[in-house]
Amino acid sequence: MRAFRVAYDGRPFHGFQRQPDVPTVEGRIFDAFRELGVADGKPEGYAAAGRTDAGASAVAQTVAFECPDWLTPAALNSELPASIRAWASAETPAGFHATRDAAFREYVYHWHAPDADLARAEDALARLAGRNDFHNLTPDDEGTVRELDATVRRGGTDGDGYLVFRLRAGGFARQLVRRVVSLVGAVATGDAGVPKVERVLGPEPVEGPAGVAPAPAYPLVLADVAYPELTFSVDGDAAVNARESFESLRVERATGARVADEITARIE
């Protein structure tokens, strides 16, 4: 069995997990398996590190499955769209499972809020760090108790108004990262006070207008998934190809931003 690191731009997809009738990252990976003759659908032993929401992206999504020796990241990329790139792989021990054997997962969220107060964000996030029951920050009914490590910092060096959140845990309940960002963001901008954090962490349900809606998914990146027993080897050609693909995407979006700036500046 071999594990593959997979990066993707999540915006064109309805999430990672395969679904009928809509494009997903996993669906495109399974299509590649079929085209390459690896499997007709899900390969033997297949598992992924986790699911990402519609629009969310990844650097280190990890999929593991039984595959022929010739299947390298570069070979897999030959049947994948440019928005999905495998870039490293590792041989796995017997019984390895990409979901259960992850020591931790780390997400990064780029939040644009020029008026946000970093000190208030740090204070609110510090109260959420550690072991807590996050039942008010997820639609899940089970698995809501998590040990959360989290930091927030200013993004960039040019005063572009971003706060960058880093959240790490052994696993995450659904929407937990996005709702943490939403809650901390509300405190940082003054739309909510610190007492709301304490209330959300309390035992009573907080729902409706008083609840916490998830922040948008597209600024979210699955940045790392740790497997202490694996040593990943970077496929040089695949990594170069992946960087080129995402650099092209960066230029395309930067150009789009400049066009939007031009339009905005000329509307009187």
Secondary structure as UniProt FT lines:
FT   STRAND          2..8
FT   TURN            11..12
FT   TURN            20..21
FT   HELIX           25..36
FT   TURN            44..45
FT   STRAND          47..48
FT   TURN            54..55
FT   STRAND          57..65
FT   TURN            69..70
FT   HELIX           73..77
FT   TURN            78..79
FT   TURN            82..83
FT   STRAND          84..91
FT   TURN            94..95
FT   TURN            98..101
FT   STRAND          104..112
FT   TURN            114..115
FT   HELIX           118..128
FT   STRAND          130..133
FT   HELIX           135..137
FT   STRAND          145..155
FT   STRAND          162..169
FT   TURN            174..175
FT   HELIX           176..188
FT   TURN            189..190
FT   HELIX           194..201
FT   HELIX           208..210
FT   TURN            218..219
FT   STRAND          220..226
FT   TURN            228..229
FT   STRAND          233..234
FT   HELIX           236..266
//
